[in-house]
């Protein structure tokens, strides 16, 4: 489980990241990130009905994403708000494929130390 201080929850925080943040894209995921002044990374996840029709599948994708990000928290720069959007086709991935793609996205966006 992702620690509470690392969760992006408020709508105004999501809106700020979407409007002013930069983006990076991979095959199955899209990453938006914006620098914050909190010295802790905060992460939000979005998995729309367009991605997976069943709530069970959307929740599974978000669980896998949370666990993948939790693994990389000690290696990440400590000053960003992130939003990870799941694209259609991400339903068929297993945890290790998701973890590899998230790692690649973080490196592409220069979010690792």
ROSE-4610 file (N, C-alpha, C; in Angstrom, 1 decimal, always signed):
// ROSE-4610
residu = [X/X/X/X/X/X/X/X/X/X/X/X/X/X/X/X/X/X/X/X/X/X/X/X/X/X/X/X/X/X/X/X/X/X/X/X/X/X/X/X/X/X/X/X/X/X/X/X/X/X/X/X/X/X/X/X/X/X/X/X/X/X/X/X/X/X/X/X/X/X/X/X/X/X/X/X/X/X/X/X/X/X/X/X/X/X/X/X/X/X/X/X/X/X/X/X/X/X/X/X/X/X/X/X/X/X/X/X/X/X/X/X/X/X/X/X/X/X/X/X/X/X/X/X/X/X/X/X/X/X/X/X/X/X/X/X/X/X/X/X/X/X/X/X/X/X/X/X/X/X/X/X/X/X/X/X/X/X/X/X/X/X/X/X/X/X/X/X/X/X/X/X/X/X/X/X/X/X/X/X/X/X/X/X/X/X/X/X/X/X/X/X/X/X/X/X/X/X/X/X/X/X/X/X/X/X/X/X/X/X/X/X/X/X/X/X/X/X/X/X/X/X/X/X/X/X/X/X/X/X/X/X/X/X/X/X/X/X/X/X/X/X/X/X/X/X/X/X/X/X/X/X/X/X/X/X/X/X/X/X/X/X/X/X/X/X/X/X/X/X/X/X/X/X/X/X/X/X/X/X/X/X/X/X/X/X/X/X/X/X/X/X/X/X/X/X/X/X/X/X/X/X/X/X/X/X/X/X/X/X/X/X/X/X/X/X/X/X/X/X/X/X/X/X/X/X/X/X/X/X/X/X/X/X/X/X/X/X/X]
num = [1/1/1/2/2/2/3/3/3/4/4/4/5/5/5/6/6/6/7/7/7/8/8/8/9/9/9/10/10/10/11/11/11/12/12/12/13/13/13/14/14/14/15/15/15/16/16/16/17/17/17/18/18/18/19/19/19/20/20/20/21/21/21/22/22/22/23/23/23/24/24/24/25/25/25/26/26/26/27/27/27/28/28/28/29/29/29/30/30/30/31/31/31/32/32/32/33/33/33/34/34/34/35/35/35/36/36/36/37/37/37/38/38/38/39/39/39/40/40/40/41/41/41/42/42/42/43/43/43/44/44/44/45/45/45/46/46/46/47/47/47/48/48/48/49/49/49/50/50/50/51/51/51/52/52/52/53/53/53/54/54/54/55/55/55/56/56/56/57/57/57/58/58/58/59/59/59/60/60/60/61/61/61/62/62/62/63/63/63/64/64/64/65/65/65/66/66/66/67/67/67/68/68/68/69/69/69/70/70/70/71/71/71/72/72/72/73/73/73/74/74/74/75/75/75/76/76/76/77/77/77/78/78/78/79/79/79/80/80/80/81/81/81/82/82/82/83/83/83/84/84/84/85/85/85/86/86/86/87/87/87/88/88/88/89/89/89/90/90/90/91/91/91/92/92/92/93/93/93/94/94/94/95/95/95/96/96/96/97/97/97/98/98/98/99/99/99/100/100/100/101/101/101/102/102/102/103/103/103/104/104/104/105/105/105/106/106/106/107/107/107/108/108/108/109/109/109/110/110/110/111/111/111/112/112/112/113/113/113]
x = [+0.8/+0.0/+0.9/+0.5/+1.2/+1.0/+2.0/+1.9/+1.0/+0.3/-0.7/-0.1/+1.1/+1.7/+2.1/+2.2/+2.6/+1.4/+0.2/-1.0/-1.5/-1.8/-2.4/-3.9/-4.6/-6.0/-6.9/-6.5/-7.4/-7.6/-8.8/-9.1/-8.2/-8.0/-7.2/-5.7/-5.2/-3.9/-3.8/-4.8/-4.9/-5.0/-5.9/-6.0/-4.7/-4.0/-2.7/-1.7/-1.6/-0.7/-1.1/-2.4/-2.9/-2.6/-2.9/-2.8/-1.3/-0.5/+0.8/+2.0/+1.6/+2.6/+3.1/+4.2/+4.8/+4.4/+4.5/+4.0/+5.1/+4.9/+5.7/+4.7/+5.0/+4.0/+4.8/+4.1/+4.6/+3.5/+3.7/+2.7/+1.4/+1.4/+0.2/-0.1/+0.8/+0.5/+1.0/+0.4/+0.7/+1.0/+2.1/+2.6/+2.5/+1.9/+2.0/+2.7/+3.6/+4.3/+4.5/+4.6/+4.7/+5.5/+6.4/+7.2/+6.4/+6.6/+5.9/+6.9/+6.5/+7.4/+7.3/+6.9/+6.7/+7.8/+8.8/+9.9/+9.5/+8.3/+7.9/+7.1/+7.4/+6.6/+5.2/+4.2/+2.8/+2.3/+1.6/+1.1/-0.4/-1.0/-2.4/-2.5/-3.6/-3.8/-5.2/-5.2/-6.5/-6.6/-7.8/-8.1/-9.5/-9.8/-11.2/-11.9/-13.2/-14.0/-13.6/-13.1/-12.6/-11.5/-10.7/-9.6/-10.0/-10.9/-11.5/-12.9/-13.8/-15.2/-15.6/-14.9/-15.3/-14.5/-15.2/-14.5/-13.4/-13.6/-12.6/-11.3/-11.3/-10.1/-9.5/-10.3/-9.8/-9.1/-9.7/-9.1/-7.8/-7.8/-6.5/-5.4/-5.7/-4.6/-4.1/-5.0/-4.6/-3.8/-4.2/-3.4/-2.0/-1.9/-0.6/+0.3/-0.4/+0.4/+0.8/+0.0/+0.4/+1.6/+1.5/+2.6/+3.9/+3.8/+5.0/+5.6/+4.8/+5.3/+5.9/+5.3/+5.8/+7.2/+7.5/+8.8/+9.9/+9.5/+10.4/+10.5/+9.7/+9.7/+11.1/+11.8/+13.2/+14.1/+13.9/+14.8/+14.4/+13.2/+12.6/+13.1/+13.1/+13.4/+12.2/+12.4/+11.5/+10.7/+10.5/+9.8/+8.8/+8.1/+7.2/+5.8/+4.8/+3.4/+3.3/+2.8/+2.7/+1.2/+0.8/-0.4/-0.1/-0.5/-0.3/-1.7/-1.9/-3.1/-2.9/-3.8/-3.8/-4.5/-3.9/-4.4/-5.1/-6.0/-6.6/-5.5/-5.7/-4.7/-3.8/-3.9/-3.1/-3.7/-4.9/-5.6/-4.9/-4.3/-3.7/-2.3/-1.8/-0.5/-0.4/+0.7/+0.9/+1.7/+1.9/+2.6/+4.0/+4.8/+6.1/+6.2/+5.3/+5.3/+4.9/+4.0/+3.6/+4.8/+5.4/+6.6/+7.7/+8.0/+9.0/+8.6/+7.4/+7.0/+6.9/+6.6/+6.6/+8.0/+8.9/+10.4/+10.9/+10.5/+10.9/+10.4/+9.1/+8.5/+9.2/+9.5/+10.2/+11.6/+12.3/+13.6/+13.5/+12.5/+12.2/+12.0/+11.2/+10.8/+11.9/+13.0/+14.1/+13.6/+12.8/+12.2/+13.0/+14.0/+14.8/+16.0/+16.5/+17.7/+18.9]
y = [-1.2/+0.0/+1.2/+2.2/+3.5/+4.3/+4.8/+5.5/+6.8/+7.2/+8.3/+9.6/+9.9/+11.2/+11.2/+10.1/+10.0/+9.9/+10.1/+10.0/+11.4/+11.5/+12.8/+12.6/+13.4/+13.2/+14.3/+15.6/+16.7/+17.0/+17.4/+17.8/+19.0/+19.9/+21.1/+20.7/+19.7/+19.2/+18.4/+17.6/+17.0/+18.0/+19.0/+20.0/+20.8/+21.1/+21.8/+21.0/+19.7/+18.8/+18.7/+18.6/+18.5/+19.8/+20.9/+22.2/+22.6/+22.5/+23.1/+22.0/+20.8/+19.7/+19.3/+18.6/+18.1/+16.6/+16.0/+14.7/+13.8/+12.5/+11.5/+10.3/+9.7/+8.6/+7.3/+6.2/+4.9/+4.2/+2.9/+2.2/+2.1/+1.7/+1.5/+2.5/+3.5/+4.5/+5.8/+6.9/+8.2/+8.9/+9.6/+10.2/+11.7/+12.4/+13.9/+14.2/+15.1/+15.4/+16.9/+17.4/+18.8/+19.0/+19.9/+20.1/+20.7/+20.1/+20.7/+21.2/+21.8/+22.4/+21.6/+20.3/+19.6/+18.6/+18.4/+17.5/+16.1/+15.7/+14.3/+14.1/+13.0/+12.8/+12.3/+12.9/+12.4/+11.9/+10.8/+10.1/+9.9/+10.2/+9.9/+8.9/+8.2/+7.2/+7.4/+7.2/+7.3/+6.1/+5.4/+4.3/+4.5/+4.9/+5.3/+4.0/+4.2/+3.1/+2.8/+3.8/+3.5/+2.5/+2.5/+1.6/+0.1/+0.0/-1.3/-1.1/-1.9/-1.8/-2.2/-3.3/-3.8/-3.1/-2.8/-2.2/-3.0/-4.3/-5.3/-5.1/-4.9/-4.8/-3.4/-2.4/-1.0/-1.0/-1.6/-1.6/-2.4/-3.5/-4.3/-3.5/-2.8/-2.0/-1.0/-0.3/+0.7/+0.1/-1.1/-1.8/-2.1/-2.6/-2.9/-1.6/-0.6/+0.7/+1.2/+1.2/+1.6/+0.9/-0.5/-1.3/-1.0/-0.8/-0.5/+0.8/+1.8/+3.1/+3.0/+2.3/+2.1/+1.5/+0.6/+0.0/+1.1/+2.1/+3.1/+4.3/+4.4/+5.7/+6.0/+5.1/+5.5/+6.0/+5.6/+6.0/+7.2/+7.8/+8.9/+10.2/+11.3/+12.6/+13.0/+13.8/+14.0/+15.3/+15.8/+17.1/+17.2/+16.1/+16.1/+15.5/+16.0/+15.4/+14.7/+13.5/+12.7/+12.2/+12.0/+11.4/+10.3/+9.1/+8.0/+7.6/+7.7/+7.4/+6.1/+5.1/+3.8/+4.0/+3.5/+3.5/+2.2/+2.2/+0.9/-0.1/-1.3/-2.4/-2.7/-1.9/-2.1/-3.2/-3.6/-4.7/-6.0/-6.2/-7.5/-7.7/-6.7/-6.7/-7.4/-8.1/-8.6/-7.6/-7.8/-6.9/-6.5/-7.5/-7.3/-6.4/-6.6/-5.7/-4.3/-4.1/-2.8/-2.1/-2.9/-2.3/-1.9/-2.7/-2.3/-1.1/-1.0/+0.2/+1.5/+1.4/+2.5/+2.9/+2.0/+2.3/+3.1/+2.6/+3.2/+4.6/+4.8/+6.2/+7.1/+6.7/+7.5/+7.9/+7.0/+7.3/+8.3/+8.1/+9.0/+10.4/+10.5/+11.9/+12.4/+11.7/+12.1/+12.3/+11.4/+11.5/+10.6/+9.9/+9.1/+9.9/+9.6/+10.2/+9.9]
z = [+0.0/+0.0/+0.0/-0.8/-0.9/+0.4/+1.1/+2.3/+2.1/+3.1/+3.0/+2.5/+3.0/+2.6/+1.1/+0.5/-0.9/-1.9/-1.4/-2.3/-2.7/-3.9/-4.5/-4.5/-3.7/-3.5/-3.9/-3.7/-3.9/-5.4/-5.8/-7.2/-7.6/-6.8/-7.2/-7.5/-6.8/-7.0/-8.4/-8.7/-10.0/-11.1/-10.9/-11.9/-12.2/-11.1/-11.3/-12.1/-11.8/-12.5/-14.0/-14.2/-15.6/-16.4/-15.8/-16.5/-16.7/-15.7/-15.7/-15.8/-15.7/-15.7/-17.1/-17.1/-18.3/-18.4/-19.6/-19.8/-20.4/-20.2/-20.9/-21.2/-22.3/-22.7/-23.0/-22.7/-23.0/-23.7/-24.0/-24.8/-24.0/-22.7/-22.0/-20.9/-20.7/-19.6/-20.1/-19.4/-19.7/-18.3/-18.2/-17.0/-17.1/-16.2/-16.0/-14.7/-14.7/-13.5/-13.4/-12.1/-11.9/-10.6/-10.5/-9.3/-8.2/-7.0/-5.8/-4.8/-3.8/-2.8/-1.5/-1.5/-0.3/+0.1/-0.8/-0.6/-0.4/-0.9/-0.9/-2.3/-2.9/-4.1/-3.8/-4.5/-4.4/-5.7/-5.7/-6.9/-6.9/-8.0/-8.3/-9.5/-9.5/-10.5/-11.2/-12.5/-13.2/-14.1/-14.0/-14.9/-15.3/-16.5/-16.9/-17.4/-17.5/-18.1/-19.5/-20.2/-21.6/-21.6/-20.5/-20.4/-20.1/-19.2/-18.8/-18.4/-19.0/-18.7/-17.3/-16.8/-15.5/-14.3/-13.3/-12.1/-11.5/-11.6/-11.1/-11.8/-13.1/-13.9/-13.7/-13.6/-13.3/-11.9/-10.9/-9.6/-9.6/-10.3/-10.4/-11.0/-12.1/-12.7/-11.7/-11.0/-10.0/-8.8/-8.4/-7.3/-7.8/-9.0/-9.6/-9.7/-10.2/-10.3/-9.0/-8.0/-6.6/-6.1/-6.3/-5.8/-6.6/-7.9/-8.7/-8.3/-8.1/-7.6/-6.2/-5.4/-4.0/-4.0/-5.0/-5.1/-5.5/-6.3/-6.8/-5.9/-4.9/-4.1/-3.5/-3.0/-2.5/-3.5/-4.8/-5.9/-6.6/-6.3/-7.0/-6.4/-7.3/-6.8/-5.9/-4.9/-3.8/-4.0/-5.2/-5.3/-6.4/-6.7/-7.8/-7.4/-8.0/-8.0/-9.3/-9.3/-10.5/-10.6/-11.9/-12.2/-13.3/-13.0/-14.0/-14.6/-15.9/-16.5/-17.3/-17.1/-17.8/-19.1/-20.2/-21.5/-21.8/-22.8/-23.2/-23.6/-23.2/-23.5/-22.2/-21.2/-20.0/-19.2/-19.5/-18.7/-18.9/-20.0/-20.3/-19.7/-19.1/-18.5/-17.1/-16.8/-15.5/-14.7/-13.4/-12.5/-13.0/-13.4/-13.8/-15.1/-16.0/-17.2/-16.8/-15.9/-15.5/-14.8/-13.9/-13.2/-14.1/-15.1/-16.1/-16.9/-17.3/-18.1/-17.2/-15.9/-15.0/-14.8/-14.6/-14.5/-15.7/-16.9/-18.1/-18.2/-17.8/-17.8/-16.9/-15.7/-14.7/-15.2/-15.8/-16.4/-17.6/-18.4/-19.5/-19.1/-18.0/-17.5/-16.5/-16.3/-15.4/-13.9/-13.5/-12.1/-11.1/-11.6/-10.7/-10.3/-9.1/-8.6/-9.4]
